[in-house]
């Protein structure tokens, strides 16, 4: 039995869409909200005959991965986050690239020799890798209008992945994957007014209208920090809002702090677009922090550490 383990954001879902369009498989889907990254442990080594892992930090899943490999289970692992020490095993095929301008779907696109490259463009836009998305789209001869359509698709899929739990999301990531894989060509999906694209477009528009409720904690040369309330809509927009702010002021770092029900904050940090490094270095200094150089986060930042977090960001940049 095959297990597909993937991040519930645009990059993870679309990476799997590309792979399963090219290599169809009946599989058990293991996924969750974007911050739910320790998913490899959910693979049942007594059942699994093969495993694919997409867009999940190997560093955060080392123990579970080693267990799978110890059982002699062939594993394909594609990712762009900090890997830690990559296990040496004949059963492991690891495609890992931590370059700040690539993402898992772009790596899968290379692996598949561009077979479903339109999907990869959407994923890169969704992961806010606009320059890389435009570069690939230009190679494919896509018009500006086509690029904007794929950008919207990527953003909406990514927006759907943010939440404290599946209940916050409009579509559970496994369900969204099943809806997307019905379309070899994403433009057919986009042009279908009854598709999930239209539903997410409407939901995204409604949630983003509430962003005016955000409060600014800091707005200085190095960074801007805003807070959002403990509401489902706020958790859903936290990631895409961070990307929007980063695009508006590419020389600043941006952090969105969304209040958790226990009074702590869920942090989404974006490094300056013109200096895409250091976000992971900052976040791992705090408990429950992690991520990659260009974008990282903290799941539970105590209220008493908010000032320290802001100072850490300011000093770093």
RAFEN-V614736 format. One record per pair of residues at least 12 apart in sequence whose C-alpha atoms are under 10 Angstrom apart, sorted by the first residue. I is the first residue (numbers start at 1). GAP is how many residues later the second one is. D is the distance in Angstrom with one decimal. If there is no record, write none. Layout:
<<I,GAP,D> <I,GAP,D>>
This chain:
<<1,24,9.6> <1,25,8.0> <1,26,6.6> <1,27,7.6> <1,43,9.6> <1,44,9.9> <1,45,9.6> <1,46,6.1> <1,47,4.9> <1,48,5.1> <1,49,6.7> <1,50,8.7> <2,23,7.6> <2,24,7.0> <2,25,4.8> <2,26,6.3> <2,27,8.9> <2,41,9.5> <2,45,8.4> <2,46,5.7> <2,47,5.8> <2,48,4.9> <2,49,5.7> <2,50,7.9> <2,71,9.9> <2,72,9.9> <2,73,9.8> <3,22,9.5> <3,23,8.8> <3,24,5.3> <3,25,4.8> <3,26,6.1> <3,27,7.2> <3,37,9.5> <3,39,9.5> <3,40,6.8> <3,41,8.6> <3,42,9.9> <3,44,9.2> <3,45,6.6> <3,46,8.2> <3,47,6.5> <3,48,4.8> <3,49,6.3> <3,50,8.4> <3,72,9.5> <4,12,7.9> <4,16,9.8> <4,21,9.4> <4,22,9.4> <4,23,6.3> <4,24,6.1> <4,25,5.1> <4,26,6.1> <4,27,8.3> <4,36,9.5> <4,39,9.0> <4,46,8.9> <4,47,6.0> <4,48,4.9> <4,49,6.2> <4,50,8.0> <4,71,10.0> <4,72,9.7> <5,22,9.7> <5,23,8.3> <5,24,6.1> <5,25,4.6> <5,26,5.9> <5,27,9.5> <5,32,9.7> <5,33,10.0> <5,34,6.8> <5,35,6.6> <5,36,9.8> <5,37,8.7> <5,38,8.1> <5,46,7.5> <5,47,6.0> <5,48,4.7> <5,49,6.3> <5,50,8.8> <5,51,8.4> <5,72,9.4> <6,23,7.9> <6,24,6.5> <6,25,5.3> <6,26,8.1> <6,28,9.6> <6,30,9.8> <6,31,8.5> <6,33,7.8> <6,34,8.8> <6,46,8.1> <6,47,5.7> <6,48,4.7> <6,49,6.1> <6,50,6.7> <6,71,10.0> <6,72,9.7> <6,73,9.9> <6,167,9.1> <6,168,9.2> <7,23,8.7> <7,24,5.8> <7,25,6.7> <7,26,7.3> <7,27,5.9> <7,28,8.2> <7,29,7.5> <7,30,6.7> <7,31,9.6> <7,32,8.4> <7,46,8.7> <7,47,6.6> <7,48,5.6> <7,49,6.1> <7,50,9.6> <7,154,8.6> <7,166,8.3> <7,167,9.9> <8,22,9.4> <8,23,5.8> <8,24,5.3> <8,25,5.2> <8,26,5.0> <8,27,8.4> <8,28,8.1> <8,29,8.9> <8,46,9.9> <8,47,9.0> <8,48,9.8> <8,149,9.0> <8,150,8.1> <8,152,8.4> <8,153,5.4> <8,154,8.4> <8,158,9.9> <8,164,8.1> <8,165,5.1> <8,166,7.8> <8,168,9.1> <8,169,9.0> <9,22,9.6> <9,23,8.8> <9,24,7.3> <9,25,5.4> <9,26,9.0> <9,46,8.9> <9,114,9.1> <9,117,8.4> <9,118,8.4> <9,145,9.3> <9,146,9.6> <9,147,9.7> <9,148,6.7> <9,149,4.8> <9,150,7.6> <9,151,7.2> <9,152,4.7> <9,153,7.5> <9,164,7.6> <10,24,9.1> <10,45,9.8> <10,94,9.9> <10,95,8.8> <10,110,9.8> <10,112,8.2> <10,113,5.5> <10,114,8.4> <10,115,9.0> <10,116,5.8> <10,117,6.9> <10,143,9.0> <10,144,6.0> <10,145,7.5> <10,146,8.2> <10,147,5.1> <10,148,4.4> <10,149,8.1> <10,150,8.3> <10,151,7.4> <10,163,9.3> <10,167,9.7> <11,23,10.0> <11,43,8.6> <11,44,6.8> <11,68,9.7> <11,92,6.9> <11,93,6.1> <11,94,5.6> <11,95,8.7> <11,108,9.8> <11,109,8.4> <11,111,8.7> <11,112,5.0> <11,113,7.1> <11,114,9.2> <11,115,7.0> <11,116,6.4> <11,143,8.4> <11,146,8.8> <11,147,7.6> <12,19,9.1> <12,22,9.0> <12,41,9.1> <12,42,5.7> <12,43,5.1> <12,44,8.0> <12,66,9.7> <12,67,9.0> <12,91,9.2> <12,92,6.9> <12,93,7.2> <12,111,8.4> <12,115,9.8> <12,146,9.4> <12,149,9.9> <12,161,9.4> <12,165,9.6> <13,18,9.0> <13,41,8.4> <13,42,8.8> <13,91,9.9> <13,92,8.7> <13,110,8.6> <13,144,8.4> <13,145,9.1> <13,148,9.5> <13,160,7.2> <13,161,8.2> <13,163,8.1> <13,164,6.0> <13,165,9.6> <13,167,8.8> <13,168,9.6> <14,40,9.7> <14,90,8.9> <14,91,6.4> <14,92,9.8> <14,94,9.4> <14,105,6.6> <14,106,7.1> <14,107,9.8> <14,108,8.2> <14,109,6.1> <14,110,9.6> <14,112,9.8> <14,140,8.8> <14,143,8.9> <14,144,9.9> <14,163,7.7> <14,166,8.3> <14,167,8.7> <15,38,10.0> <15,39,6.9> <15,40,8.0> <15,63,8.9> <15,64,9.8> <15,88,9.2> <15,89,6.3> <15,90,4.4> <15,91,8.0> <15,92,8.4> <15,93,6.1> <15,94,8.0> <15,101,9.9> <15,104,8.3> <15,105,7.4> <15,108,7.8> <16,36,9.0> <16,37,9.1> <16,38,7.3> <16,39,9.6> <16,88,9.6> <16,89,8.1> <16,92,8.5> <16,161,7.9> <16,165,8.8> <17,88,9.2> <17,99,9.0> <17,102,8.0> <17,103,9.6> <17,160,6.8> <17,161,8.6> <17,162,9.9> <17,163,7.1> <17,164,5.5> <17,165,9.1> <17,166,9.2> <17,167,8.8> <18,87,7.9> <18,90,7.3> <18,91,7.5> <18,94,8.2> <18,96,9.5> <18,97,8.0> <18,98,5.9> <18,99,8.2> <18,100,9.6> <18,101,7.0> <18,102,7.8> <18,163,8.2> <18,166,8.6> <19,33,9.7> <19,86,9.4> <19,89,7.2> <19,90,8.7> <19,92,9.1> <19,93,7.7> <19,96,9.6> <19,97,8.8> <19,162,9.9> <20,161,7.7> <21,94,9.2> <21,95,8.1> <21,160,6.9> <21,161,8.9> <21,162,8.9> <21,163,6.9> <22,90,7.6> <22,93,7.5> <22,94,8.0> <22,162,9.6> <23,89,9.7> <27,21,9.7> <27,23,9.5> <27,24,9.1> <27,25,9.8> <28,15,8.9> <28,20,9.3> <28,23,9.6> <28,146,9.8> <29,14,9.6> <29,23,9.9> <29,144,9.5> <29,145,6.5> <29,146,9.6> <29,148,9.4> <30,12,7.1> <30,13,7.7> <30,23,9.3> <30,143,9.3> <30,144,7.6> <31,23,9.9> <31,141,8.8> <31,142,6.6> <31,143,6.5> <32,129,8.0> <32,130,9.7> <32,131,9.7> <32,133,8.0> <32,134,6.9> <32,140,7.4> <32,141,6.3> <32,142,7.9> <33,127,8.6> <33,128,5.3> <33,129,6.0> <33,130,6.2> <33,131,7.2> <33,132,6.3> <33,133,6.2> <33,134,9.6> <33,135,9.0> <33,136,8.0> <33,139,7.9> <33,140,7.2> <34,21,10.0> <34,22,9.6> <34,124,8.6> <34,125,9.6> <34,126,9.0> <34,127,5.2> <34,128,5.6> <34,129,7.5> <34,130,8.9> <34,131,9.4> <34,132,9.8> <34,139,9.1> <34,205,9.6> <35,21,9.8> <35,126,8.6> <35,127,7.6> <35,128,8.0> <35,129,8.0> <35,130,9.2> <35,231,9.9> <35,255,9.8> <35,256,9.6> <35,262,8.6> <35,263,9.2> <35,264,7.6> <36,20,9.2> <36,125,10.0> <36,126,9.9> <36,127,9.7> <36,128,9.0> <36,129,8.8> <36,263,9.8> <37,18,8.7> <37,19,5.8> <37,20,7.1> <37,21,9.5> <37,23,7.4> <37,24,8.1> <38,18,7.7> <38,19,8.2> <38,20,9.1> <38,21,9.6> <38,22,6.2> <38,23,5.7> <38,24,9.4> <38,26,8.7> <39,14,9.1> <39,17,8.0> <39,18,9.9> <39,21,9.2> <39,22,7.4> <39,25,8.7> <40,12,9.6> <40,13,7.6> <40,16,8.6> <40,17,10.0> <40,18,9.1> <40,20,9.2> <40,21,6.1> <40,22,8.7> <40,23,9.0> <40,24,5.8> <40,25,6.6> <40,27,9.8> <40,28,8.9> <41,20,7.3> <41,21,9.4> <41,22,8.1> <41,23,4.9> <41,24,7.6> <41,26,8.8> <41,27,9.0> <42,22,8.4> <43,21,8.2> <43,22,9.3> <43,24,9.8> <43,25,8.0> <44,24,8.6> <45,19,9.7> <45,22,7.9> <45,23,6.1> <45,24,9.3> <45,25,9.6> <45,26,7.0> <45,27,9.4> <45,28,7.9> <46,22,9.6> <46,25,8.6> <48,20,8.6> <48,23,9.4> <48,24,10.0> <48,25,7.1> <48,26,9.3> <49,19,9.8> <49,22,9.5> <49,23,8.7> <49,24,5.8> <49,25,7.3> <49,26,9.2> <50,18,9.1> <50,19,10.0> <50,22,9.1> <50,23,5.4> <50,24,5.0> <50,25,5.9> <50,26,8.4> <50,41,9.5> <51,14,9.8> <51,17,8.5> <51,18,9.9> <51,22,7.2> <51,23,6.4> <51,24,4.7> <51,25,6.4> <51,26,8.3> <51,41,9.7> <52,22,8.6> <52,23,5.7> <52,24,4.8> <52,25,5.9> <52,26,8.1> <52,40,10.0> <52,41,9.5> <53,12,9.5> <53,22,7.5> <53,23,6.2> <53,24,4.7> <53,25,6.3> <53,26,8.0> <53,41,9.5> <54,22,8.4> <54,23,6.1> <54,24,5.1> <54,25,5.8> <54,26,9.2> <54,41,9.8> <54,50,6.9> <54,51,8.7> <54,54,9.2> <55,22,8.4> <55,23,6.4> <55,24,4.6> <55,25,6.7> <55,26,7.5> <55,41,9.7> <55,48,8.0> <55,49,5.6> <55,50,8.3> <56,21,8.7> <56,22,8.1> <56,23,6.2> <56,24,8.1> <56,25,7.1> <56,26,9.4> <56,27,9.1> <56,48,9.1> <56,235,9.7> <57,20,9.7> <57,21,9.4> <57,22,6.8> <57,23,7.6> <57,24,5.2> <57,25,6.1> <57,26,5.9> <57,27,8.5> <57,39,9.7> <57,233,9.2> <57,234,7.9> <57,235,8.9> <58,19,8.3> <58,20,9.2> <58,21,7.8> <58,22,9.4> <58,23,7.5> <58,24,7.1> <58,25,4.7> <58,26,6.8> <58,27,8.4> <58,28,7.6> <58,29,9.6> <58,36,9.7> <58,38,9.2> <59,22,8.3> <59,23,6.3> <59,24,4.7> <59,25,4.6> <59,26,7.2> <59,27,8.2> <59,231,9.9> <60,21,9.8> <60,22,8.9> <60,23,8.1> <60,24,8.4> <60,230,8.9> <60,231,9.9> <61,22,9.1> <61,23,9.8> <62,21,8.7> <62,22,8.2> <62,23,8.3> <62,24,8.3> <62,25,8.2> <65,12,9.6> <65,21,9.8> <65,22,8.5> <65,27,9.3> <66,20,9.7> <66,21,7.2> <66,22,9.5> <66,23,9.1> <66,26,9.8> <68,23,9.2> <68,24,9.7> <69,18,8.8> <69,19,9.4> <69,20,7.0> <69,21,8.7> <69,22,6.2> <69,23,7.2> <70,19,8.8> <70,21,8.9> <71,20,9.5> <72,17,9.1> <72,18,8.8> <72,19,6.4> <72,20,9.4> <73,17,9.8> <73,18,6.3> <73,19,8.4> <74,15,9.4> <74,16,8.2> <74,17,4.5> <74,18,6.1> <74,19,7.9> <75,14,9.7> <75,15,9.5> <75,16,6.0> <75,17,5.0> <75,18,6.2> <75,19,8.2> <76,15,8.5> <76,16,6.1> <76,17,4.8> <76,18,6.1> <76,19,7.9> <77,15,7.4> <77,16,6.1> <77,17,4.8> <77,18,6.1> <77,19,7.7> <77,27,9.9> <78,15,8.4> <78,16,6.0> <78,17,4.7> <78,18,5.8> <78,19,8.5> <78,25,9.4> <78,26,6.2> <78,27,8.8> <78,29,7.3> <78,30,7.4> <78,33,9.7> <79,15,8.3> <79,16,6.6> <79,17,5.1> <79,18,6.7> <79,19,7.9> <79,23,9.6> <79,24,7.2> <79,25,5.0> <79,26,8.7> <79,27,9.9> <79,28,7.8> <79,29,9.2> <80,15,8.5> <80,16,5.6> <80,17,4.9> <80,18,4.5> <80,19,7.1> <80,20,8.2> <80,21,9.5> <80,22,7.1> <80,23,5.6> <80,24,5.8> <80,25,9.5> <80,26,9.7> <80,27,8.4> <80,211,9.9> <80,212,7.9> <80,213,9.9> <81,15,7.8> <81,16,7.6> <81,17,5.6> <81,18,8.8> <81,19,9.3> <81,22,8.7> <81,23,9.0> <81,199,9.5> <81,209,9.5> <81,210,6.6> <81,211,5.3> <81,212,8.2> <81,213,10.0> <81,214,9.9> <81,215,9.8> <82,14,8.7> <82,15,8.7> <82,16,6.5> <82,198,8.8> <82,208,9.1> <82,209,7.4> <82,210,6.3> <82,211,8.5> <83,13,7.5> <83,14,9.0> <83,15,8.3> <83,209,10.0> <95,12,7.4> <95,13,8.7> <95,16,8.8> <98,194,7.7> <98,195,8.1> <98,196,9.9> <99,177,9.7> <99,178,9.8> <99,193,9.4> <99,194,8.5> <99,195,9.3> <100,29,8.6> <100,173,9.9> <100,175,9.7> <100,176,6.4> <100,177,7.4> <100,192,8.0> <100,193,6.5> <100,194,6.0> <100,195,9.0> <101,23,9.1> <101,26,10.0> <101,27,9.5> <101,28,6.3> <101,29,8.9> <101,30,7.9> <101,31,6.3> <101,32,9.4> <101,175,8.5> <101,193,8.6> <102,22,7.7> <102,25,9.3> <102,27,7.3> <102,29,9.9> <102,30,7.1> <102,31,9.3> <103,17,9.2> <103,20,8.2> <103,21,6.7> <103,24,7.5> <103,25,9.8> <103,26,7.9> <103,29,9.2> <104,16,9.0> <104,19,8.7> <104,20,8.7> <104,23,9.6> <105,12,9.1> <105,14,8.2> <105,15,5.4> <105,16,8.4> <105,17,9.1> <105,18,6.2> <105,19,7.1> <105,22,9.6> <106,13,9.3> <106,14,5.7> <106,15,7.8> <106,16,10.0> <106,17,7.9> <106,18,7.0> <106,26,8.8> <106,27,8.8> <106,30,9.1> <107,13,8.9> <108,12,8.1> <109,12,9.3> <114,22,9.8> <114,26,9.6> <116,68,7.5> <116,69,7.9> <116,70,9.4> <117,19,8.1> <117,20,8.4> <117,23,8.1> <117,68,9.5> <118,15,9.7> <118,18,8.8> <118,19,7.6> <118,22,8.2> <118,24,9.0> <118,28,9.7> <118,29,9.3> <118,32,7.7> <118,66,9.3> <118,67,7.3> <118,68,6.9> <118,69,8.5> <119,31,7.9> <119,34,9.4> <119,35,8.7> <119,64,9.9> <119,65,8.6> <119,66,7.6> <119,67,6.4> <119,68,9.3> <120,13,7.9> <120,16,8.5> <120,17,9.2> <120,30,9.3> <120,34,9.2> <121,12,5.0> <121,13,7.6> <121,14,9.0> <121,15,6.6> <121,16,6.3> <121,19,9.6> <121,26,8.1> <121,29,6.8> <121,30,7.7> <121,32,9.8> <121,33,8.1> <122,12,10.0> <122,15,9.4> <122,25,8.3> <122,26,9.3> <122,27,8.4> <122,28,4.7> <122,29,5.5> <122,30,7.8> <122,31,6.2> <122,32,4.5> <122,33,8.0> <122,34,9.9> <122,35,9.2> <122,36,10.0> <122,64,8.5> <123,27,8.4> <123,28,8.1> <123,30,8.3> <123,31,5.2> <123,32,8.2> <123,34,8.5> <123,35,8.3> <124,12,9.3> <124,26,9.5> <124,27,8.3> <124,30,7.3> <124,31,9.4> <125,22,9.1> <125,23,9.3> <125,25,7.5> <125,26,5.1> <125,27,8.0> <125,28,8.5> <125,29,5.6> <125,30,6.7> <125,33,9.4> <126,24,8.8> <126,25,6.6> <126,26,7.9> <126,27,7.5> <126,28,3.9> <126,29,4.3> <126,30,7.5> <126,31,7.1> <126,32,5.6> <126,33,8.3> <126,114,8.6> <126,117,9.4> <127,24,9.8> <127,27,7.5> <127,28,7.7> <127,30,9.9> <127,31,7.2> <127,112,9.6> <127,113,9.1> <127,116,8.6> <127,168,9.5> <128,23,9.1> <128,26,8.9> <128,27,8.2> <128,30,9.6> <128,111,10.0> <128,112,8.6> <128,114,9.8> <128,115,6.3> <128,116,8.8> <128,118,9.2> <128,119,8.6> <128,145,9.5> <128,166,9.8> <128,167,9.6> <129,114,9.7> <129,144,9.3> <129,165,9.7> <130,21,8.5> <130,117,9.3> <130,143,10.0> <133,14,8.5> <133,17,9.4> <133,18,8.5> <134,13,7.4> <134,14,9.9> <134,17,9.5> <137,13,9.5> <146,41,8.2> <149,37,9.3> <149,38,7.8> <149,41,7.3> <149,42,9.4> <150,36,7.7> <150,37,7.7> <150,40,8.2> <152,38,9.2> <152,45,8.9> <152,48,9.9> <152,49,8.1> <153,33,8.4> <153,34,9.4> <153,36,9.2> <153,37,7.3> <153,43,9.8> <153,44,6.7> <153,45,9.5> <153,47,8.8> <153,48,8.3> <154,43,9.8> <155,45,9.7> <155,46,9.3> <155,49,9.1> <155,84,9.8> <155,85,7.1> <155,88,9.6> <156,40,9.7> <156,41,7.5> <156,42,9.6> <156,43,9.5> <156,44,5.9> <156,45,6.4> <156,46,9.6> <156,47,8.9> <156,48,6.7> <156,49,9.7> <156,84,8.8> <157,14,9.5> <157,16,9.1> <157,19,8.4> <157,20,9.8> <157,23,9.8> <157,39,9.4> <157,40,8.3> <157,43,7.6> <157,44,9.5> <157,47,9.8> <158,78,9.4> <158,79,9.6> <158,81,8.1> <158,82,7.5> <159,41,8.6> <159,42,9.9> <159,44,9.7> <159,45,7.4> <159,76,9.5> <159,77,6.1> <159,78,6.3> <159,79,8.3> <159,80,6.9> <159,81,6.0> <159,82,9.2> <160,12,8.4> <160,13,8.0> <160,16,9.0> <160,40,7.6> <160,43,9.3> <160,44,8.5> <160,76,6.6> <160,77,8.6> <160,79,9.8> <160,80,9.7> <161,12,6.9> <161,15,9.8> <161,74,9.7> <161,75,7.4> <161,76,9.6> <161,78,9.0> <162,70,9.4> <162,71,9.5> <162,72,9.3> <162,73,6.1> <162,74,4.7> <162,75,7.1> <162,76,7.2> <162,77,6.8> <162,78,8.9> <163,68,9.7> <163,69,7.0> <163,70,8.6> <163,71,8.6> <163,72,5.0> <163,73,5.4> <163,74,8.7> <163,75,8.7> <163,76,9.6> <163,103,10.0> <164,67,10.0> <164,68,8.2> <164,71,6.9> <164,72,8.8> <164,96,8.4> <164,97,9.8> <164,102,8.9> <164,135,9.2> <165,67,9.5> <165,70,9.6> <167,65,8.7> <168,63,9.1> <168,64,5.5> <168,65,7.8> <168,66,9.7> <168,67,7.6> <168,68,7.1> <169,63,8.3> <169,64,9.2> <169,66,9.2> <169,67,7.1> <170,29,9.0> <170,30,7.8> <170,33,8.2> <170,34,10.0> <170,66,9.2> <171,25,9.1> <171,29,9.1> <176,20,8.1> <179,16,8.6> <179,17,7.3> <179,18,9.9> <180,15,9.3> <180,16,8.1> <180,17,9.2> <203,30,9.5> <204,29,9.2> <204,32,8.7> <204,33,8.0> <204,36,9.7> <206,27,9.0> <207,25,9.4> <207,26,5.7> <207,27,7.7> <207,28,10.0> <207,29,7.9> <207,30,6.9> <208,25,8.4> <208,26,8.8> <208,28,9.4> <208,29,6.8> <208,30,9.8> <208,32,9.3> <208,33,8.2> <210,23,8.0> <210,24,8.2> <210,27,9.4> <211,17,8.1> <211,22,9.1> <211,23,7.7> <211,26,8.1> <211,27,9.4> <211,30,8.2> <212,16,9.7> <213,14,9.0> <213,15,7.3> <213,16,8.2> <213,21,9.4> <214,12,6.4> <214,13,5.7> <214,14,5.1> <214,15,7.6> <214,20,8.8> <214,42,9.2> <214,43,9.7> <214,44,9.5> <215,12,5.2> <215,13,6.8> <215,14,9.0> <215,41,9.9> <215,42,9.8> <216,12,9.2> <216,40,9.4> <216,41,9.9> <217,38,9.8> <217,39,9.8> <217,40,9.4> <217,89,9.6> <217,90,9.4> <217,93,8.9> <218,36,9.7> <218,37,9.6> <218,89,9.9> <218,92,7.9> <218,96,9.9> <219,33,9.4> <219,35,9.2> <220,32,8.4> <220,33,9.7> <220,94,8.4> <221,30,8.4> <221,31,6.8> <221,32,9.1> <221,93,8.5> <221,96,9.2> <222,29,7.6> <222,30,5.2> <222,31,6.3> <222,32,8.8> <222,50,8.8> <222,91,7.8> <222,92,5.6> <222,93,8.3> <222,94,8.7> <222,95,5.8> <223,23,9.8> <223,26,9.4> <223,28,8.5> <223,29,4.9> <223,30,4.5> <223,31,5.5> <223,32,7.8> <223,47,9.6> <223,48,9.0> <223,49,8.4> <223,87,8.4> <223,88,9.8> <223,90,7.2> <223,91,6.3> <223,92,9.9> <223,94,7.9> <224,18,9.9> <224,21,8.6> <224,22,9.3> <224,25,9.3> <224,28,7.0> <224,29,6.4> <224,30,4.9> <224,31,6.4> <224,32,8.6> <224,86,9.0> <224,89,9.5> <224,90,9.3> <225,17,9.5> <225,20,10.0> <225,28,8.5> <225,29,5.8> <225,30,4.7> <225,31,5.9> <225,32,7.4> <225,42,9.8> <225,43,9.9> <225,44,9.0> <225,85,7.5> <225,88,9.7> <226,12,10.0> <226,16,9.3> <226,28,8.2> <226,29,6.5> <226,30,5.1> <226,31,6.1> <226,32,8.5> <226,41,9.9> <227,28,8.5> <227,29,5.8> <227,30,4.6> <227,31,5.6> <227,32,7.4> <227,38,8.7> <227,39,9.6> <227,40,9.2> <228,28,7.3> <228,29,6.2> <228,30,4.6> <228,31,6.3> <228,32,9.7> <228,37,9.2> <228,38,9.6> <229,28,8.7> <229,29,5.9> <229,30,5.4> <229,31,8.1> <229,32,9.5> <229,36,9.6> <230,28,6.5> <230,29,4.8> <230,30,5.7> <230,31,6.3> <230,32,9.5> <230,33,8.8> <230,35,9.1> <230,36,9.9> <231,27,8.6> <231,28,8.2> <231,29,8.7> <231,30,9.1> <234,22,10.0> <234,23,9.8> <234,24,6.9> <234,25,8.9> <235,21,10.0> <235,22,9.5> <235,23,6.6> <235,24,8.7> <235,25,9.1> <235,31,8.7> <236,22,10.0> <237,19,9.7> <237,21,9.7> <238,17,9.3> <238,18,6.2> <238,19,7.9> <238,20,7.1> <238,28,9.1> <238,29,8.6> <238,30,7.0> <238,31,9.9> <239,16,9.5> <239,17,7.8> <239,28,9.4> <239,29,6.4> <239,30,8.7> <239,31,9.2> <239,56,9.7> <239,58,9.9> <240,16,9.9> <240,28,9.8> <241,13,9.6> <241,14,9.5> <241,15,7.7> <241,27,9.5> <242,12,6.4> <242,13,6.5> <242,14,6.1> <242,15,9.8> <242,26,7.0> <242,27,7.2> <242,28,6.6> <242,29,9.9> <242,53,9.4> <243,12,9.7> <243,13,9.9> <243,25,9.6> <243,26,9.3> <243,27,7.2> <243,28,9.9> <243,30,9.4> <243,52,9.3> <245,25,8.9> <245,27,9.9> <246,23,9.7> <246,24,6.8> <246,25,7.9> <246,26,6.5> <246,27,6.4> <246,28,9.5> <247,25,8.8> <247,26,7.1> <247,27,9.8> <248,25,9.7> <249,23,7.9> <249,24,8.2> <249,25,9.4> <250,20,9.9> <250,21,8.8> <250,22,5.3> <250,23,4.7> <250,24,5.7> <250,25,8.3> <250,26,9.6> <251,20,8.8> <251,21,5.1> <251,22,6.4> <251,23,5.7> <251,24,7.3> <251,25,9.8> <251,66,9.5> <252,18,8.8> <252,19,7.3> <252,20,4.8> <252,21,7.7> <252,22,8.3> <252,23,8.8> <252,62,9.7> <252,65,8.2> <253,16,7.4> <253,17,5.7> <253,18,4.7> <253,19,4.5> <253,20,8.0> <253,21,9.6> <253,22,8.9> <253,23,9.2> <253,25,9.8> <253,26,8.6> <253,41,9.7> <253,42,9.8> <253,60,7.6> <253,61,8.5> <253,63,9.8> <253,64,7.5> <254,14,8.2> <254,15,5.8> <254,16,5.2> <254,17,6.7> <254,18,7.3> <254,19,9.9> <254,25,9.8> <254,41,9.7> <254,59,9.0> <255,12,6.7> <255,13,5.5> <255,14,4.3> <255,15,6.3> <255,16,8.8> <255,24,9.9> <255,40,9.7> <255,41,9.5> <255,42,8.8> <255,54,9.8> <255,55,8.7> <255,58,9.0> <256,12,5.2> <256,13,6.6> <256,14,8.8> <256,41,9.3> <257,12,8.6> <257,40,9.5> <257,41,9.2> <257,42,9.9> <257,43,10.0> <257,44,8.8> <257,49,9.0> <258,41,9.7> <258,42,9.8> <258,43,9.8> <259,41,9.1> <259,42,9.3> <259,43,10.0> <259,44,9.2> <260,39,9.0> <260,40,7.6> <260,41,9.1> <260,42,9.8> <262,38,9.0> <262,40,9.2> <262,41,10.0> <263,37,9.0> <263,38,9.0> <263,39,7.4> <263,40,6.8> <264,35,8.7> <264,36,5.5> <264,37,5.2> <264,38,4.6> <264,39,5.4> <264,40,8.8> <264,41,9.3> <264,42,9.2> <265,33,8.0> <265,34,7.1> <265,35,5.4> <265,36,4.8> <265,37,6.5> <265,38,6.8> <265,40,9.7> <265,41,8.3> <266,22,9.6> <266,23,9.7> <266,31,7.4> <266,32,5.8> <266,33,4.7> <266,34,5.4> <266,35,6.3> <266,36,9.3> <267,16,8.7> <267,22,8.6> <267,29,8.2> <267,30,5.0> <267,31,4.9> <267,32,6.3> <267,33,7.6> <267,34,7.1> <267,39,9.7> <267,42,9.8> <268,15,9.3> <268,21,9.9> <268,23,9.7> <268,27,7.5> <268,28,6.2> <268,29,4.6> <268,30,6.9> <268,31,8.7> <269,13,9.0> <269,14,8.0> <269,22,9.2> <269,25,8.4> <269,26,5.7> <269,27,5.3> <269,28,5.5> <269,29,8.4> <269,44,9.2> <270,22,9.7> <270,23,8.8> <270,24,6.0> <270,25,4.6> <270,26,6.7> <270,27,8.6> <271,21,9.7> <271,22,7.4> <271,23,5.1> <271,24,6.1> <271,25,8.4> <271,42,9.3> <271,46,8.7> <272,22,7.7> <272,23,9.4> <272,45,8.6> <273,21,7.8> <273,22,9.9> <275,18,9.7> <275,19,8.2> <275,42,9.0> <276,16,9.6> <276,17,6.4> <276,18,4.6> <276,19,8.1> <277,15,8.2> <277,16,4.4> <277,17,5.1> <277,18,8.2> <277,40,9.6> <278,13,10.0> <278,14,8.1> <278,15,5.1> <278,16,6.8> <278,17,8.4> <278,18,8.9> <278,35,9.1> <278,38,7.7> <278,39,8.5> <279,12,7.4> <279,13,6.5> <279,14,5.0> <279,15,5.7> <279,16,5.5> <279,17,5.3> <279,18,7.9> <279,34,8.5> <279,37,9.4> <279,38,10.0> <280,12,4.9> <280,13,5.1> <280,14,7.5> <280,15,6.9> <280,16,5.2> <280,17,7.5> <280,18,9.7> <281,12,7.3> <281,15,8.7> <281,35,9.3> <282,14,8.4> <282,15,9.0> <282,16,9.7> <282,27,8.2> <282,30,7.0> <282,31,6.9> <282,34,7.8> <283,12,9.5> <283,13,6.4> <283,14,5.9> <283,15,6.1> <283,16,9.8> <283,18,9.8> <283,26,8.4> <283,29,9.4> <283,30,9.2> <284,12,8.7> <284,13,8.4> <284,14,8.0> <285,13,9.6> <285,24,9.1> <285,27,9.2> <286,12,7.2> <286,13,9.6> <286,14,9.0> <286,15,7.4> <286,16,9.5> <286,19,8.8> <286,22,9.8> <286,23,8.3> <287,12,8.3> <287,13,7.5> <287,14,7.5> <287,15,9.3> <288,12,6.2> <288,13,7.8> <289,12,8.5>>
